[in-house]
Amino acid sequence: MKFEVIKKETVMMIPQQEMAERRISSEIRLDPLTGRTARICHFMNLQWEKPDFNALVSGTESWCPFCPDKVHAITPCFPKNLIPEGRMQKNDMVIFPNIAPYDTISAVAIYGARHFIPMTELTPSLMASAFGFAQDFFRRIENTGHPESVYHIVNWNYMPPSGSSIIHPHLQIFSSSTAPNLMRQELEASKRYMDNHGSCFWEDLTATEMKTGERYLGRIGRTHWMTAYAPMGVAGDVLAVLEDARCTLDLTAQDFQDIAAGLSKVMAEYDKMGIYSFNMNFFTGTGTDDHFRFHLLFSPRTFFSQKLGTPDVGALQFLFNESICLAHPEEIRDTLKQGF
């Protein structure tokens, strides 16, 4: 298992200090599976100021299509050959087609009637129920024999910095025969790794991270939690790898409870930094992909400037797909470890 890094140093003269020389280090890390590069630079204290949530949320409930008084009147329905009842419902959770679909089978999952739930109030039981309900949808699609029932993916954009345009908590879920870019690269690289090494990359990664402890956070059930070596988020990423699970349909109710428990711990620690928004994705193979292990990636999101609305993704990442992290993942691990 190689954790490669290219160390850099910038030299500049500081006029406020009589042109004294200053040296600023940075580094470029290579993802140990895909070789994707990430820059660790622009070092700063990971602390942000939260907005006035009352002002942010005020008035959004009046037009929210996901609230109980509108969801059944406004949201579309599935064709009868997919979901005969039109929408899936379980208690106050509802799944319906995404009016702006990402794929042939593209849905939105509303996991509660409450319009605004602060990140620290996303309880493990609520999240586990939402993930389990999404899996129910995937199984329904699988049972129809639909050709798009290959990869079953959950996307979670929580609050505006993550790209969410609706405050009401929801998941974007879809089944697709076309794996998204990074997931496809991971699937292909995992296959090459097994062909070359005779072992599963994800098992080797977990064993290595547990042994060194540099980025390892802990184990909950068969879920292993760690900070990502080459993160995509400015405040790092948290990776959770599931033992013996190849795909979303392999997960059990206990797995969802364990995933939710870990996410709750991670959210609590990022909340202390002033982070209140995140992206989270399921990375899944198929049931026969022995070279792959189901994992999820949690990436906190923020504004560089709340006042200006400056996003945390600039040209380097958006156009070059070159991510920037403002602290070493090992230091982020030390902070998050307090919650584990």
C-alpha positions as YAML, in Angstrom:
chain: A
units: angstrom
residues:
- id: 1
  name: MET
  ca: [0.00, 0.00, 0.00]
- id: 2
  name: LYS
  ca: [1.69, 3.20, -1.20]
- id: 3
  name: PHE
  ca: [0.86, 6.62, 0.25]
- id: 4
  name: GLU
  ca: [2.79, 8.87, -2.10]
- id: 5
  name: VAL
  ca: [3.37, 12.57, -1.57]
- id: 6
  name: ILE
  ca: [5.22, 15.29, -3.48]
- id: 7
  name: LYS
  ca: [6.41, 17.97, -1.07]
- id: 8
  name: LYS
  ca: [6.62, 21.57, -2.26]
- id: 9
  name: GLU
  ca: [7.93, 24.82, -0.82]
- id: 10
  name: THR
  ca: [7.24, 28.43, -1.81]
- id: 11
  name: VAL
  ca: [9.72, 31.20, -0.97]
- id: 12
  name: MET
  ca: [8.60, 34.82, -0.72]
- id: 13
  name: MET
  ca: [9.81, 38.12, 0.74]
- id: 14
  name: ILE
  ca: [7.58, 39.94, 3.22]
- id: 15
  name: PRO
  ca: [7.69, 43.78, 3.01]
- id: 16
  name: GLN
  ca: [5.97, 44.24, 6.37]
- id: 17
  name: GLN
  ca: [8.94, 42.42, 7.95]
- id: 18
  name: GLU
  ca: [11.73, 44.31, 6.16]
- id: 19
  name: MET
  ca: [11.67, 41.84, 3.27]
- id: 20
  name: ALA
  ca: [12.32, 38.90, 5.53]
- id: 21
  name: GLU
  ca: [12.23, 35.54, 3.79]
- id: 22
  name: ARG
  ca: [9.24, 33.30, 4.41]
- id: 23
  name: ARG
  ca: [9.01, 29.68, 3.36]
- id: 24
  name: ILE
  ca: [5.57, 28.07, 3.03]
- id: 25
  name: SER
  ca: [5.24, 24.35, 2.58]
- id: 26
  name: SER
  ca: [2.55, 22.46, 0.71]
- id: 27
  name: GLU
  ca: [2.17, 18.98, -0.70]
- id: 28
  name: ILE
  ca: [0.51, 17.02, -3.45]
- id: 29
  name: ARG
  ca: [-0.86, 13.65, -2.41]
- id: 30
  name: LEU
  ca: [-1.70, 10.78, -4.73]
- id: 31
  name: ASP
  ca: [-4.76, 8.72, -3.95]
- id: 32
  name: PRO
  ca: [-3.38, 5.20, -3.26]
- id: 33
  name: LEU
  ca: [-5.98, 3.55, -5.55]
- id: 34
  name: THR
  ca: [-6.62, 5.84, -8.52]
- id: 35
  name: GLY
  ca: [-3.59, 8.16, -8.47]
- id: 36
  name: ARG
  ca: [-5.91, 11.20, -8.34]
- id: 37
  name: THR
  ca: [-4.00, 14.13, -6.87]
- id: 38
  name: ALA
  ca: [-5.04, 16.44, -4.04]
- id: 39
  name: ARG
  ca: [-3.22, 19.51, -2.76]
- id: 40
  name: ILE
  ca: [-2.74, 20.06, 0.95]
- id: 41
  name: CYS
  ca: [-2.11, 23.80, 1.21]
- id: 42
  name: HIS
  ca: [-3.45, 27.23, 2.26]
- id: 43
  name: PHE
  ca: [-3.20, 26.03, 5.85]
- id: 44
  name: MET
  ca: [-5.61, 27.67, 8.25]
- id: 45
  name: ASN
  ca: [-7.47, 27.01, 11.45]
- id: 46
  name: LEU
  ca: [-10.52, 24.95, 10.53]
- id: 47
  name: GLN
  ca: [-13.07, 27.22, 12.12]
- id: 48
  name: TRP
  ca: [-15.96, 28.95, 10.43]
- id: 49
  name: GLU
  ca: [-18.82, 31.16, 11.55]
- id: 50
  name: LYS
  ca: [-22.29, 29.72, 11.14]
- id: 51
  name: PRO
  ca: [-25.03, 31.83, 9.57]
- id: 52
  name: ASP
  ca: [-28.22, 32.97, 11.26]
- id: 53
  name: PHE
  ca: [-30.30, 29.86, 10.62]
- id: 54
  name: ASN
  ca: [-33.56, 31.60, 11.47]
- id: 55
  name: ALA
  ca: [-32.90, 34.17, 8.75]
- id: 56
  name: LEU
  ca: [-31.66, 31.51, 6.33]
- id: 57
  name: VAL
  ca: [-34.69, 29.26, 6.75]
- id: 58
  name: SER
  ca: [-37.34, 31.92, 7.24]
- id: 59
  name: GLY
  ca: [-40.02, 31.86, 4.53]
- id: 60
  name: THR
  ca: [-38.70, 28.74, 2.75]
- id: 61
  name: GLU
  ca: [-41.37, 26.53, 4.27]
- id: 62
  name: SER
  ca: [-44.13, 28.48, 2.48]
- id: 63
  name: TRP
  ca: [-43.00, 27.26, -0.95]
- id: 64
  name: CYS
  ca: [-41.23, 24.01, -0.05]
- id: 65
  name: PRO
  ca: [-42.54, 21.18, -2.28]
- id: 66
  name: PHE
  ca: [-41.35, 18.56, 0.20]
- id: 67
  name: CYS
  ca: [-43.43, 19.67, 3.18]
- id: 68
  name: PRO
  ca: [-46.45, 17.51, 4.12]
- id: 69
  name: ASP
  ca: [-49.06, 19.99, 2.84]
- id: 70
  name: LYS
  ca: [-47.59, 19.92, -0.69]
- id: 71
  name: VAL
  ca: [-45.58, 16.76, -1.27]
- id: 72
  name: HIS
  ca: [-48.53, 14.65, -2.49]
- id: 73
  name: ALA
  ca: [-50.05, 17.46, -4.55]
- id: 74
  name: ILE
  ca: [-46.90, 18.72, -6.27]
- id: 75
  name: THR
  ca: [-44.41, 15.86, -6.65]
- id: 76
  name: PRO
  ca: [-44.65, 13.47, -9.62]
- id: 77
  name: CYS
  ca: [-45.48, 9.76, -9.52]
- id: 78
  name: PHE
  ca: [-43.70, 6.68, -10.86]
- id: 79
  name: PRO
  ca: [-45.27, 4.70, -13.72]
- id: 80
  name: LYS
  ca: [-47.27, 1.70, -12.54]
- id: 81
  name: ASN
  ca: [-44.78, -0.80, -13.95]
- id: 82
  name: LEU
  ca: [-42.17, 0.50, -11.49]
- id: 83
  name: ILE
  ca: [-44.12, 1.59, -8.40]
- id: 84
  name: PRO
  ca: [-47.83, 0.72, -8.82]
- id: 85
  name: GLU
  ca: [-48.92, 3.06, -6.03]
- id: 86
  name: GLY
  ca: [-47.14, 6.01, -7.69]
- id: 87
  name: ARG
  ca: [-45.04, 7.03, -4.71]
- id: 88
  name: MET
  ca: [-43.51, 5.00, -1.90]
- id: 89
  name: GLN
  ca: [-44.41, 6.05, 1.62]
- id: 90
  name: LYS
  ca: [-43.38, 4.81, 5.05]
- id: 91
  name: ASN
  ca: [-44.60, 6.79, 8.03]
- id: 92
  name: ASP
  ca: [-43.65, 10.40, 7.12]
- id: 93
  name: MET
  ca: [-41.00, 9.38, 4.58]
- id: 94
  name: VAL
  ca: [-41.84, 9.63, 0.87]
- id: 95
  name: ILE
  ca: [-40.00, 8.58, -2.31]
- id: 96
  name: PHE
  ca: [-41.02, 10.01, -5.69]
- id: 97
  name: PRO
  ca: [-39.41, 10.67, -9.10]
- id: 98
  name: ASN
  ca: [-36.86, 13.47, -9.31]
- id: 99
  name: ILE
  ca: [-38.41, 16.20, -11.50]
- id: 100
  name: ALA
  ca: [-34.84, 16.97, -12.65]
- id: 101
  name: PRO
  ca: [-33.58, 13.39, -13.12]
- id: 102
  name: TYR
  ca: [-29.92, 12.41, -13.21]
- id: 103
  name: ASP
  ca: [-30.68, 9.08, -14.87]
- id: 104
  name: THR
  ca: [-33.52, 6.85, -16.06]
- id: 105
  name: ILE
  ca: [-34.31, 5.73, -12.49]
- id: 106
  name: SER
  ca: [-33.84, 8.90, -10.45]
- id: 107
  name: ALA
  ca: [-35.76, 9.69, -7.28]
- id: 108
  name: VAL
  ca: [-35.95, 11.93, -4.24]
- id: 109
  name: ALA
  ca: [-36.38, 10.51, -0.76]
- id: 110
  name: ILE
  ca: [-37.92, 12.78, 1.88]
- id: 111
  name: TYR
  ca: [-37.01, 11.38, 5.27]
- id: 112
  name: GLY
  ca: [-39.43, 13.27, 7.47]
- id: 113
  name: ALA
  ca: [-42.06, 15.95, 7.71]
- id: 114
  name: ARG
  ca: [-39.87, 18.44, 9.58]
- id: 115
  name: HIS
  ca: [-38.80, 21.24, 7.25]
- id: 116
  name: PHE
  ca: [-35.45, 22.13, 8.82]
- id: 117
  name: ILE
  ca: [-33.29, 19.76, 10.85]
- id: 118
  name: PRO
  ca: [-29.94, 21.11, 12.09]
- id: 119
  name: MET
  ca: [-27.03, 18.78, 11.35]
- id: 120
  name: THR
  ca: [-26.58, 17.84, 15.00]
- id: 121
  name: GLU
  ca: [-30.23, 16.79, 15.18]
- id: 122
  name: LEU
  ca: [-29.93, 14.28, 12.36]
- id: 123
  name: THR
  ca: [-30.21, 11.35, 14.76]
- id: 124
  name: PRO
  ca: [-28.81, 7.89, 14.00]
- id: 125
  name: SER
  ca: [-32.31, 6.41, 14.05]
- id: 126
  name: LEU
  ca: [-33.54, 8.97, 11.51]
- id: 127
  name: MET
  ca: [-30.62, 8.41, 9.15]
- id: 128
  name: ALA
  ca: [-30.78, 4.61, 9.45]
- id: 129
  name: SER
  ca: [-34.49, 4.70, 8.61]
- id: 130
  name: ALA
  ca: [-33.86, 6.93, 5.58]
- id: 131
  name: PHE
  ca: [-31.09, 4.67, 4.22]
- id: 132
  name: GLY
  ca: [-33.20, 1.56, 4.81]
- id: 133
  name: PHE
  ca: [-36.15, 3.16, 3.01]
- id: 134
  name: ALA
  ca: [-33.90, 4.02, 0.06]
- id: 135
  name: GLN
  ca: [-32.76, 0.40, -0.06]
- id: 136
  name: ASP
  ca: [-36.44, -0.69, -0.10]
- id: 137
  name: PHE
  ca: [-36.83, 1.43, -3.24]
- id: 138
  name: PHE
  ca: [-33.73, -0.12, -4.83]
- id: 139
  name: ARG
  ca: [-35.05, -3.63, -4.12]
- id: 140
  name: ARG
  ca: [-38.39, -2.73, -5.70]
- id: 141
  name: ILE
  ca: [-36.56, -1.60, -8.84]
- id: 142
  name: GLU
  ca: [-34.35, -4.71, -8.77]
- id: 143
  name: ASN
  ca: [-37.42, -6.95, -8.59]
- id: 144
  name: THR
  ca: [-38.83, -5.43, -11.79]
- id: 145
  name: GLY
  ca: [-35.78, -6.64, -13.71]
- id: 146
  name: HIS
  ca: [-35.14, -3.11, -14.97]
- id: 147
  name: PRO
  ca: [-31.90, -2.90, -17.03]
- id: 148
  name: GLU
  ca: [-30.79, 0.19, -15.06]
- id: 149
  name: SER
  ca: [-30.82, -1.76, -11.79]
- id: 150
  name: VAL
  ca: [-27.03, -2.17, -11.64]
- id: 151
  name: TYR
  ca: [-25.54, 0.45, -9.28]
- id: 152
  name: HIS
  ca: [-27.77, 1.73, -6.50]
- id: 153
  name: ILE
  ca: [-26.54, 5.13, -5.36]
- id: 154
  name: VAL
  ca: [-27.46, 7.54, -2.59]
- id: 155
  name: ASN
  ca: [-26.38, 11.18, -2.88]
- id: 156
  name: TRP
  ca: [-26.89, 13.53, 0.04]
- id: 157
  name: ASN
  ca: [-26.56, 17.29, -0.42]
- id: 158
  name: TYR
  ca: [-27.29, 18.84, 2.96]
- id: 159
  name: MET
  ca: [-27.87, 22.62, 3.16]
- id: 160
  name: PRO
  ca: [-26.95, 25.28, 0.55]
- id: 161
  name: PRO
  ca: [-23.11, 25.12, 0.64]
- id: 162
  name: SER
  ca: [-23.38, 21.50, -0.54]
- id: 163
  name: GLY
  ca: [-25.37, 22.45, -3.64]
- id: 164
  name: SER
  ca: [-28.79, 21.86, -2.13]
- id: 165
  name: SER
  ca: [-31.46, 24.31, -3.28]
- id: 166
  name: ILE
  ca: [-34.13, 23.08, -0.83]
- id: 167
  name: ILE
  ca: [-33.75, 23.27, 2.94]
- id: 168
  name: HIS
  ca: [-36.08, 20.35, 3.65]
- id: 169
  name: PRO
  ca: [-33.80, 17.33, 4.29]
- id: 170
  name: HIS
  ca: [-33.84, 14.82, 1.45]
- id: 171
  name: LEU
  ca: [-31.71, 12.26, -0.35]
- id: 172
  name: GLN
  ca: [-31.20, 11.92, -4.08]
- id: 173
  name: ILE
  ca: [-31.28, 8.24, -4.98]
- id: 174
  name: PHE
  ca: [-30.87, 6.56, -8.33]
- id: 175
  name: SER
  ca: [-30.23, 3.22, -9.99]
- id: 176
  name: SER
  ca: [-27.99, 3.28, -13.02]
- id: 177
  name: SER
  ca: [-26.08, 1.06, -15.40]
- id: 178
  name: THR
  ca: [-23.65, 3.98, -15.85]
- id: 179
  name: ALA
  ca: [-21.28, 4.46, -12.93]
- id: 180
  name: PRO
  ca: [-20.34, 8.10, -12.16]
- id: 181
  name: ASN
  ca: [-16.77, 9.11, -12.99]
- id: 182
  name: LEU
  ca: [-14.96, 8.60, -9.69]
- id: 183
  name: MET
  ca: [-16.91, 5.47, -8.84]
- id: 184
  name: ARG
  ca: [-16.10, 4.02, -12.26]
- id: 185
  name: GLN
  ca: [-12.42, 4.86, -11.81]
- id: 186
  name: GLU
  ca: [-12.44, 3.18, -8.40]
- id: 187
  name: LEU
  ca: [-14.17, 0.08, -9.77]
- id: 188
  name: GLU
  ca: [-11.64, -0.22, -12.58]
- id: 189
  name: ALA
  ca: [-8.64, 0.50, -10.35]
- id: 190
  name: SER
  ca: [-9.87, -1.99, -7.73]
- id: 191
  name: LYS
  ca: [-10.05, -4.68, -10.41]
- id: 192
  name: ARG
  ca: [-6.49, -3.89, -11.55]
- id: 193
  name: TYR
  ca: [-5.29, -3.97, -7.95]
- id: 194
  name: MET
  ca: [-6.77, -7.42, -7.35]
- id: 195
  name: ASP
  ca: [-5.35, -8.70, -10.65]
- id: 196
  name: ASN
  ca: [-1.89, -7.38, -9.73]
- id: 197
  name: HIS
  ca: [-1.81, -8.15, -6.01]
- id: 198
  name: GLY
  ca: [-4.26, -11.00, -5.55]
- id: 199
  name: SER
  ca: [-6.09, -9.15, -2.77]
- id: 200
  name: CYS
  ca: [-8.83, -6.56, -2.34]
- id: 201
  name: PHE
  ca: [-7.59, -2.98, -2.17]
- id: 202
  name: TRP
  ca: [-10.28, -1.96, 0.33]
- id: 203
  name: GLU
  ca: [-9.38, -4.74, 2.73]
- id: 204
  name: ASP
  ca: [-5.68, -3.88, 2.41]
- id: 205
  name: LEU
  ca: [-6.41, -0.19, 2.93]
- id: 206
  name: THR
  ca: [-8.46, -0.85, 6.05]
- id: 207
  name: ALA
  ca: [-5.78, -3.15, 7.49]
- id: 208
  name: THR
  ca: [-3.04, -0.61, 6.79]
- id: 209
  name: GLU
  ca: [-4.98, 2.33, 8.25]
- id: 210
  name: MET
  ca: [-5.82, 0.30, 11.37]
- id: 211
  name: LYS
  ca: [-2.17, -0.67, 11.81]
- id: 212
  name: THR
  ca: [-0.67, 2.82, 11.41]
- id: 213
  name: GLY
  ca: [-3.50, 4.69, 13.13]
- id: 214
  name: GLU
  ca: [-2.53, 7.91, 11.34]
- id: 215
  name: ARG
  ca: [-5.96, 8.42, 9.83]
- id: 216
  name: TYR
  ca: [-8.02, 5.64, 11.40]
- id: 217
  name: LEU
  ca: [-10.96, 6.77, 13.53]
- id: 218
  name: GLY
  ca: [-12.56, 3.55, 14.68]
- id: 219
  name: ARG
  ca: [-14.78, 0.60, 13.94]
- id: 220
  name: ILE
  ca: [-18.54, 0.39, 14.40]
- id: 221
  name: GLY
  ca: [-19.90, -3.06, 13.59]
- id: 222
  name: ARG
  ca: [-18.29, -3.98, 10.29]
- id: 223
  name: THR
  ca: [-17.86, -0.32, 9.31]
- id: 224
  name: HIS
  ca: [-14.33, 1.12, 9.39]
- id: 225
  name: TRP
  ca: [-13.99, 4.91, 9.65]
- id: 226
  name: MET
  ca: [-10.96, 6.95, 8.61]
- id: 227
  name: THR
  ca: [-9.97, 10.30, 7.14]
- id: 228
  name: ALA
  ca: [-9.13, 10.15, 3.44]
- id: 229
  name: TYR
  ca: [-5.44, 10.36, 2.52]
- id: 230
  name: ALA
  ca: [-6.10, 12.54, -0.56]
- id: 231
  name: PRO
  ca: [-9.32, 14.37, 0.36]
- id: 232
  name: MET
  ca: [-11.59, 16.29, -1.97]
- id: 233
  name: GLY
  ca: [-13.04, 18.63, 0.66]
- id: 234
  name: VAL
  ca: [-11.36, 21.74, 2.08]
- id: 235
  name: ALA
  ca: [-11.85, 20.37, 5.60]
- id: 236
  name: GLY
  ca: [-10.98, 16.80, 4.70]
- id: 237
  name: ASP
  ca: [-13.14, 13.80, 3.92]
- id: 238
  name: VAL
  ca: [-14.26, 10.88, 6.06]
- id: 239
  name: LEU
  ca: [-14.27, 7.45, 4.46]
- id: 240
  name: ALA
  ca: [-16.27, 4.48, 5.81]
- id: 241
  name: VAL
  ca: [-15.55, 1.02, 4.35]
- id: 242
  name: LEU
  ca: [-17.89, -1.93, 4.92]
- id: 243
  name: GLU
  ca: [-16.39, -5.36, 5.50]
- id: 244
  name: ASP
  ca: [-17.61, -8.07, 3.10]
- id: 245
  name: ALA
  ca: [-20.18, -5.77, 1.43]
- id: 246
  name: ARG
  ca: [-19.83, -5.26, -2.29]
- id: 247
  name: CYS
  ca: [-22.94, -3.25, -3.05]
- id: 248
  name: THR
  ca: [-25.81, -1.27, -1.54]
- id: 249
  name: LEU
  ca: [-28.09, -4.30, -1.64]
- id: 250
  name: ASP
  ca: [-25.61, -6.23, 0.57]
- id: 251
  name: LEU
  ca: [-26.21, -3.87, 3.50]
- id: 252
  name: THR
  ca: [-28.27, -5.00, 6.47]
- id: 253
  name: ALA
  ca: [-30.46, -3.03, 8.87]
- id: 254
  name: GLN
  ca: [-27.61, -3.27, 11.39]
- id: 255
  name: ASP
  ca: [-25.17, -1.85, 8.84]
- id: 256
  name: PHE
  ca: [-27.42, 1.17, 8.35]
- id: 257
  name: GLN
  ca: [-27.57, 1.68, 12.11]
- id: 258
  name: ASP
  ca: [-23.76, 1.48, 12.32]
- id: 259
  name: ILE
  ca: [-23.32, 3.85, 9.37]
- id: 260
  name: ALA
  ca: [-25.73, 6.31, 10.94]
- id: 261
  name: ALA
  ca: [-23.96, 6.08, 14.30]
- id: 262
  name: GLY
  ca: [-20.62, 6.90, 12.65]
- id: 263
  name: LEU
  ca: [-22.07, 9.76, 10.63]
- id: 264
  name: SER
  ca: [-23.60, 11.22, 13.79]
- id: 265
  name: LYS
  ca: [-20.17, 11.23, 15.48]
- id: 266
  name: VAL
  ca: [-18.53, 12.85, 12.45]
- id: 267
  name: MET
  ca: [-21.23, 15.51, 12.17]
- id: 268
  name: ALA
  ca: [-20.91, 16.39, 15.85]
- id: 269
  name: GLU
  ca: [-17.19, 17.06, 15.52]
- id: 270
  name: TYR
  ca: [-17.48, 19.07, 12.31]
- id: 271
  name: ASP
  ca: [-20.25, 21.10, 13.91]
- id: 272
  name: LYS
  ca: [-17.69, 22.27, 16.49]
- id: 273
  name: MET
  ca: [-15.68, 23.75, 13.59]
- id: 274
  name: GLY
  ca: [-18.69, 25.75, 12.45]
- id: 275
  name: ILE
  ca: [-19.40, 23.35, 9.58]
- id: 276
  name: TYR
  ca: [-23.14, 22.87, 9.00]
- id: 277
  name: SER
  ca: [-23.28, 21.44, 5.47]
- id: 278
  name: PHE
  ca: [-21.94, 18.35, 3.71]
- id: 279
  name: ASN
  ca: [-22.05, 16.00, 0.75]
- id: 280
  name: MET
  ca: [-22.24, 12.25, 1.26]
- id: 281
  name: ASN
  ca: [-22.27, 9.56, -1.42]
- id: 282
  name: PHE
  ca: [-22.59, 5.79, -1.50]
- id: 283
  name: PHE
  ca: [-19.88, 4.14, -3.63]
- id: 284
  name: THR
  ca: [-21.15, 0.74, -4.71]
- id: 285
  name: GLY
  ca: [-20.23, -2.12, -6.95]
- id: 286
  name: THR
  ca: [-22.48, -4.98, -8.00]
- id: 287
  name: GLY
  ca: [-23.13, -8.12, -6.02]
- id: 288
  name: THR
  ca: [-20.49, -10.01, -8.01]
- id: 289
  name: ASP
  ca: [-17.70, -7.40, -7.79]
- id: 290
  name: ASP
  ca: [-15.38, -9.32, -5.47]
- id: 291
  name: HIS
  ca: [-12.65, -6.74, -6.06]
- id: 292
  name: PHE
  ca: [-14.77, -3.93, -4.59]
- id: 293
  name: ARG
  ca: [-16.15, -3.03, -1.17]
- id: 294
  name: PHE
  ca: [-19.08, -0.74, -0.54]
- id: 295
  name: HIS
  ca: [-17.97, 2.51, 1.04]
- id: 296
  name: LEU
  ca: [-19.29, 5.99, 1.62]
- id: 297
  name: LEU
  ca: [-17.56, 9.33, 1.52]
- id: 298
  name: PHE
  ca: [-18.58, 12.23, 3.76]
- id: 299
  name: SER
  ca: [-17.23, 15.62, 2.73]
- id: 300
  name: PRO
  ca: [-17.99, 18.78, 4.77]
- id: 301
  name: ARG
  ca: [-18.88, 21.86, 2.74]
- id: 302
  name: THR
  ca: [-18.63, 25.54, 3.58]
- id: 303
  name: PHE
  ca: [-18.29, 29.02, 2.13]
- id: 304
  name: PHE
  ca: [-14.85, 30.62, 2.08]
- id: 305
  name: SER
  ca: [-16.74, 33.85, 2.75]
- id: 306
  name: GLN
  ca: [-20.23, 33.73, 4.22]
- id: 307
  name: LYS
  ca: [-20.70, 37.43, 3.53]
- id: 308
  name: LEU
  ca: [-19.85, 37.17, -0.17]
- id: 309
  name: GLY
  ca: [-21.22, 33.66, -0.65]
- id: 310
  name: THR
  ca: [-17.83, 32.48, -1.92]
- id: 311
  name: PRO
  ca: [-18.01, 28.70, -2.51]
- id: 312
  name: ASP
  ca: [-15.30, 26.29, -1.39]
- id: 313
  name: VAL
  ca: [-14.79, 25.05, -4.97]
- id: 314
  name: GLY
  ca: [-12.77, 27.19, -7.37]
- id: 315
  name: ALA
  ca: [-11.28, 26.79, -10.83]
- id: 316
  name: LEU
  ca: [-8.57, 24.37, -9.72]
- id: 317
  name: GLN
  ca: [-11.12, 21.84, -8.54]
- id: 318
  name: PHE
  ca: [-14.05, 22.63, -10.82]
- id: 319
  name: LEU
  ca: [-12.10, 22.56, -14.10]
- id: 320
  name: PHE
  ca: [-8.95, 20.58, -13.27]
- id: 321
  name: ASN
  ca: [-10.61, 18.21, -10.75]
- id: 322
  name: GLU
  ca: [-7.69, 19.03, -8.44]
- id: 323
  name: SER
  ca: [-8.90, 19.29, -4.87]
- id: 324
  name: ILE
  ca: [-7.58, 21.48, -2.08]
- id: 325
  name: CYS
  ca: [-7.57, 20.65, 1.62]
- id: 326
  name: LEU
  ca: [-6.65, 23.30, 4.20]
- id: 327
  name: ALA
  ca: [-5.16, 20.94, 6.79]
- id: 328
  name: HIS
  ca: [-3.34, 17.63, 6.92]
- id: 329
  name: PRO
  ca: [-5.80, 14.70, 7.08]
- id: 330
  name: GLU
  ca: [-3.82, 13.32, 10.02]
- id: 331
  name: GLU
  ca: [-4.51, 16.50, 12.00]
- id: 332
  name: ILE
  ca: [-8.18, 16.37, 11.01]
- id: 333
  name: ARG
  ca: [-8.24, 12.78, 12.23]
- id: 334
  name: ASP
  ca: [-6.93, 13.88, 15.64]
- id: 335
  name: THR
  ca: [-9.79, 16.37, 15.89]
- id: 336
  name: LEU
  ca: [-12.50, 13.96, 14.76]
- id: 337
  name: LYS
  ca: [-11.12, 11.13, 16.92]
- id: 338
  name: GLN
  ca: [-12.44, 12.94, 19.99]
- id: 339
  name: GLY
  ca: [-15.95, 11.90, 18.91]
- id: 340
  name: PHE
  ca: [-15.01, 8.23, 18.52]
...
